[in-house]
Amino acid sequence: MSDQNPVFIPGPTNIPDRLRNAMHLQTRDHRAPDFVETFAPVLHDCKRVFGTDNGKVIIFPSTGTGGWEAAICNTLSPGDKVLIARYGMFSHRWIDLCERHKLDVQIIECAWGNGAPAEKFADALRADQYNEIKAVLVTHNETATGVRSDIGAIRNAMDSANHSALLFVDCVSSLASMPFEMDKWEVDIAVSGSQKGFMLTTGLAILGVSQKAITAMETAQLPRTFFDFQDMLAANENGGFPYTPPLQLIFGLKESLAMLFEEGLDNVYARHHRLAEGVRQAVNAWGLRLCANSPELNSDTVSAIYVPEGFDSNQLTEHAFNTYGVSFGIGLGEMNGKAFRIGHLGSLTDVMVLSGLASIEMAMADLDYPVTLGSGVRAAQEYYRTTARKFR
Ligand SMILES: *Cc1c(COP(=O)(O)O)cnc(C)c1O
């Protein structure tokens, strides 16, 4: 394995040297003024990435999963009803977490490869005459299937049903890579993490929290200590943390935000779209099929790709790793063995994506896939050269 090779797993993502250097810090006193001076602007600047002026950003030493747990336990009580659709491994895991917290989970089952079904959400909410549903939970980008859902459509469904439930969105694999509009979509809690679009090591749960969610906290009975929003917000007021902060990651996040803003968020989104489109051109040239059931669902951060009938996608990803030292995402859950995933988010260029496509093509050729060597690379090359953003 060469650590010069980028990873093509959909998180954790490649860490640019600039961010590795920013995190390479000796211990510092987190009660000293220079931590306070660093941390407050980080919280503030994260709001731009979430697309919120009205909300607060809360950061825990944790991962995305911890962010889900924090969202639930700060705003809900045992037995509360939540509405969620299952269409992949990550929505499935969020359901499991809610069930373990003794919530009453109303599940809309969808075929994997579909997105969050706004119409079915609207129907379920209209049928909820007594407003028993306290929260609607949506996975923005289902990383298992490479499907992006339309959160604006979910908000419209909630409004059309005239329903007052909270809206929680998992944006772990979309934030800082695809547009996210927390205020516009009136998202109450948006859950993300440090190791995907922010290009950092794993270790932070990063949440956008609305005023409505903060109000819900006052009556929410689920137990919480480590993830208590109130403790965190009170400590943040004074520039600090209720316990020891992950200092290196917070300095990393400061630099990550600087990189994102230097490139410009719109350019970051456009880059992800372009890189993803090149991958999709390659998939098409290979004669393979994406898991996403229609083009408007295509994710710009990860593509899940079915292998042909009779082939084992685990063998393909293993072969790519063992022979060429390149990691691709395996198929998760019911996709296991049937699909592999190319992560194309975070710190990535055309050149890097082309190297990934070339590597997986070699692996497919080695395993006698009915794929013409060079066909996917060529299709992506044609797309990239005709859409290139000049460096100077
Ligand atoms: C990566 C990811 C998570 C978070 O997983 P952790 O391993 O807990 O950080 C949650 N949801 C989605 C959609 C993800 O892609």
The ligand as an SDF file (V2000), in Angstrom:
LIG
                    3D

 15 15  0  0  0  0  0  0  0  0999 V2000
  -20.3010    8.5100    6.9610 C   0  0  0  0  0  0  0  0  0  0  0  0
  -21.7450    8.6700    7.2090 C   0  0  0  0  0  0  0  0  0  0  0  0
  -22.2870    8.7310    8.5030 C   0  0  0  0  0  0  0  0  0  0  0  0
  -21.4790    8.7800    9.7580 C   0  0  0  0  0  0  0  0  0  0  0  0
  -20.8040    7.7190   10.0890 O   0  0  0  0  0  0  0  0  0  0  0  0
  -19.6960    7.7850   11.2210 P   0  0  0  0  0  0  0  0  0  0  0  0
  -18.8860    6.6020   10.8570 O   0  0  0  0  0  0  0  0  0  0  0  0
  -20.4000    7.6600   12.5020 O   0  0  0  0  0  0  0  0  0  0  0  0
  -18.9800    9.0780   11.0890 O   0  0  0  0  0  0  0  0  0  0  0  0
  -23.6320    8.9650    8.6430 C   0  0  0  0  0  0  0  0  0  0  0  0
  -24.4160    9.1050    7.5890 N   0  0  0  0  0  0  0  0  0  0  0  0
  -23.9620    9.0700    6.3340 C   0  0  0  0  0  0  0  0  0  0  0  0
  -24.9030    9.2840    5.2150 C   0  0  0  0  0  0  0  0  0  0  0  0
  -22.6070    8.8470    6.1140 C   0  0  0  0  0  0  0  0  0  0  0  0
  -22.1350    8.8210    4.8600 O   0  0  0  0  0  0  0  0  0  0  0  0
  1  2  1  0
  2  3  1  0
  2 14  2  0
  3  4  1  0
  3 10  2  0
  4  5  1  0
  5  6  1  0
  6  7  2  0
  6  8  1  0
  6  9  1  0
 10 11  1  0
 11 12  2  0
 12 13  1  0
 12 14  1  0
 14 15  1  0
M  END
$$$$
